[in-house]
């Protein structure tokens, strides 16, 4: 296992009534991408304002069309703050039209939220309970020495 140089984000999330905790880490991220993920974490906090801040996306099990539209709207606002993310979502060499891109944008952004565990599991969305960002200036390489202990 190797950890590439760059930013690492670690996200802990839950669903339902604060159970089914899950922690996901992504390594080797650019500054732009980790900034995008950090903004997702801020948005996916609980709808109940435990920390005195306005409620976030929260978690939805079987959301209505209006709730799905709300989540996609929040994701689009975050996406608009991070123009460098577009290049990662669509290969500019493809024949994807702007209209096709816009039609699929909500699902693409949900996939990115899934990368950090915010849309995984039984629920449509999960609550981000904690997240950290770390920076590795150089890659870390591990040597598998398990055979020495068998």
MARLOKE-317270 format. One line per 8 residues: number of its first residue (from 1); their letters; for each residue x, y, z of C-alpha. Coordinates in steps of 0.25 Angstrom, whole numbers, plus 5000, padded with zeros to 4 digits. Layout:
<tornus>
NUM = A = X,Y,Z  ...
</tornus>
This chain:
<tornus>
1 = XXXXXXXX = 5000,5000,5000  5005,5014,4997  5000,5028,5000  5002,5038,4989  5007,5052,4992  4996,5062,4993  4984,5065,5002  4976,5055,5010
9 = XXXXXXXX = 4962,5056,5015  4956,5047,5025  4941,5047,5027  4933,5041,5038  4918,5040,5035  4905,5034,5040  4891,5031,5036  4878,5029,5042
17 = XXXXXXXX = 4878,5034,5057  4893,5035,5058  4897,5020,5056  4904,5012,5045  4916,5021,5046  4926,5020,5034  4940,5026,5032  4946,5028,5018
25 = XXXXXXXX = 4959,5034,5014  4964,5039,5001  4978,5042,4998  4987,5049,4988  4977,5060,4985  4979,5074,4979  4976,5087,4987  4964,5089,4978
33 = XXXXXXXX = 4958,5075,4980  4960,5075,4995  4954,5089,4996  4942,5083,4988  4941,5071,4998  4942,5080,5010  4931,5089,5005  4922,5076,5003
41 = XXXXXXXX = 4926,5072,5018  4921,5086,5023  4908,5084,5015  4905,5070,5019  4904,5073,5034  4891,5070,5042  4878,5077,5038  4877,5079,5053
49 = XXXXXXXX = 4885,5090,5057  4894,5084,5068  4905,5093,5067  4897,5106,5066  4899,5107,5051  4888,5106,5041  4884,5092,5038  4890,5085,5026
57 = XXXXXXXX = 4886,5074,5016  4884,5064,5027  4881,5050,5024  4869,5045,5015  4865,5031,5014  4854,5031,5003  4854,5046,4999  4843,5052,4991
65 = XXXXXXXX = 4846,5059,4977  4847,5072,4984  4857,5067,4994  4865,5061,4983  4865,5074,4976  4869,5082,4989  4881,5072,4990  4885,5074,4976
73 = XXXXXXXX = 4883,5089,4977  4893,5090,4989  4903,5081,4981  4902,5091,4969  4904,5103,4978  4917,5096,4984  4921,5092,4969  4919,5106,4965
81 = XXXXXXXX = 4930,5111,4975  4940,5101,4970  4941,5102,4955  4954,5094,4954  4945,5082,4957  4938,5082,4944  4950,5076,4937  4950,5064,4946
89 = XXXXXXXX = 4935,5062,4943  4936,5062,4928  4946,5058,4919  4948,5070,4909  4951,5060,4898  4937,5054,4898  4925,5058,4890  4917,5061,4903
97 = XXXXXXXX = 4909,5073,4900  4907,5084,4911  4893,5081,4912  4896,5066,4914  4906,5070,4924  4896,5079,4932  4886,5068,4932  4895,5058,4938
105 = XXXXXXXX = 4902,5068,4947  4894,5065,4960  4897,5050,4959  4912,5053,4956  4913,5061,4969  4905,5051,4977  4916,5041,4972  4927,5050,4977
113 = XXXXXXXX = 4919,5051,4991  4919,5036,4991  4934,5036,4989  4935,5042,5003  4924,5033,5009  4913,5044,5009  4903,5036,5000  4907,5022,5003
121 = XXXXXXXX = 4899,5012,5010  4884,5010,5012  4881,5025,5012  4881,5034,5000  4890,5044,5008  4897,5043,5021  4901,5053,5032  4916,5057,5032
129 = XXXXXXXX = 4919,5057,5047  4934,5060,5046  4945,5062,5035  4960,5065,5035  4969,5070,5024  4984,5066,5025  4996,5069,5015  5007,5059,5011
137 = XXXXXXXX = 5018,5066,5004  5025,5053,5000  5018,5040,4997  5019,5029,5007  5022,5015,5003  5019,5002,5011  5026,4989,5010  5018,4977,5012
145 = XXXXXX = 5025,4968,5023  5014,4959,5026  5022,4947,5022  5032,4949,5033  5021,4947,5043  5015,4934,5037
</tornus>
